[in-house]
Amino acid sequence: MPSAAEPLSKTGQFSNRGLQPPVVSSQACGWKNILVEEFCQPPGEEHYQSATEHTLCLALSHRPLKLFQKVSVRTHISLSTKGDMTVTPAQLSLFSQWDQCDQYLRIRIASKFLDQVAQNEEASGRVELVPKFQTRNPHLEQIGTMLLTELRNGGAAGQLYVESLTNMLAVHLLRSYTAQQPSIALYEGGLTDYQLLQITDYIRDRLSDNIQLSDLAQQLGLSQFHFSRLFKQSTGVSPYQYVLQQRVEEAKQLLKTTKLTIAEIALTCGFSSHSHLGKWFRQQTGMTPKAFRKVS
């Protein structure tokens, strides 16, 4: 079983007929607790089962297609349309068969991680996931779409962004697809002044590092979900957005006061490349780093 601190490996057993490998996969991105893959398949069938991962499949095809699915002894036949989701808990087998080209996103999340989220969020009641055929969930669809966009971008936004999405995905799975809906406590009021100063100082001192959501939450002894919620209540932005803002502000100061190259400034401020800095710098200032330096 993968630990909560390791990327998911290619676990699970597949049996298929003439299927293609994923168009794009997060396998090489080092994402923790989650594996995200986009597929574009010809007509065919697939059997899948994992002992350690829950699986969410999100339909991406704009054209409806006839889909037959079977989880354990339950079967389902209908037209699948964009946004439909299938939830398959760990241990259960899923058989799927379709009669025309299909495009879908498969998200595999470690069952051990989901258990830890439930424990950290003080969830009461059972947290065992139940299988669902072609369900609709706008929150999960949005998270899936954001993960797909990040995947197609090669993970450019960084680990903090993916960790935030993974944690939100886990919480929404717990809220929507358990045998008995768990009660997850919600803390209101934001962080205290001391907590906010503590965490913003921590971020400022580590802008060049690969800041992770788990590290930020640990500083205050909070779960990742509650830390993110309280941080946004206090600042108006998510931890990921705040870190980006601070990195851009630091880049602005270095552009004004040093002769470092833009590539050097990008790495100093925690961006992965010159182009990564340029993208977010333009978004927040309306200018390129080069143009900003000229007028500063």
C-alpha angles and dihedrals in degrees: 000000000000115000122237090253099053135077115253114260126214094281126152129070122264131193115180145154118234096331125159127234117255118290088224132359137189090219093110096039096079094233111171124236094352139077118196122190134172118212135191108189136182118229108300147104139263139195118203136175134165130185094200108033138064112218130215120187118195119195113231101173114114091204116072116243135190110255130188116195135177128188111185102312097338118099133192131188123183146112112291118215134184111291097027113133135200119202117202117181121217115276094029123104123231123202118189131182127180134179103214141028111306133196120195146151119236118201119188116191125187112254090214090058091050089052090052092050090051090051094046092049091052091238114185124209128027119331098193110132119232125213119256131190120213096339124170123227118162093197094053092042090054092048090048091050091050091050090049091051091050090047092052089049090057095249092296095154092062141231096298091061094047092046090053092051092045091052092048090049091053093049093050091048089053092048096046111028111039128112089245117018106248120227107236114196117236120206118209134197103055129248122323117254089254093050092048093050091046094053097041090051089049091053094045092053093050106041092126091053129085094260112204129200091231090058093050093048091047091057089066098033093245134129115256093249096051093042091054092047095048093043091055091047089055100042105022092236136075120260089253093053091046093052090050091050092051092048091052091048090051090048090052091054093048091048089054100042109030141051094225115136117254089249090054091048090050092056093042090055096047101260118137096228148349090271092048090056091045093054096054094035091057091045093054101035105023089234138089117248088247093054092045091054092052094055097039 
